[in-house]
């Protein structure tokens, strides 16, 4: 592997096991510091309860549907992404999964808040409410599978707070980088809300986002 740094830009080449030469480029991740507290705008209802207006599947086949006010994915398939993008925001979202299922809510399409049936287990970053691979909840606030649960998430720059079922499980912690499954690595740009639908059945409802002005 060979590369060179030019300011915040990295570029170079590397050889794979077959001897093929590959090129790569990278940019330094931004710090995303904010100089003042956010001023919040008006809440936006992201799911109208009737259809998939404002959302798009990421795969060729869409299994997501609106049923009686619930955004439901009855089986593994495409992920679902908002057509609108956001920078700093507060997000309220409710979810329900069957026993053993798994999903995730990606903030700006880059940072996954884990959704998984882990009630009664020791907290971990890949359990319900964790920022996947990075931040571990301070307690197990999960309800049993089959019950409706809720996230209230605040994301300002890299600082995240996650409240699960009314209990703050991550408080103003720094997300150091993108998590697996991220749509891209352009962390300084606005991004969508992205719901994982390729890991098992999942239902969402009452998805309300309040953007910073």
Secondary structure, DSSP 8 states (H G I E B T S, - for coil): -EEEEETTEEEEEEE-TTS-EEEEEEE-------SS---EEEEEES--SSS-TTEEESSSS--EEEETTEEEE-SS---EEESS-BSSEEEEEEEE--TT-EEEEEETTTEEEEEE--TTS---TTSTT-BTTTB--SS-----TTS-EEEEEEEETTEEEEEETTEEEEEEEE--S--TT-S-S-TTS-B--EE--SSS-EEEEEEEEEEE-
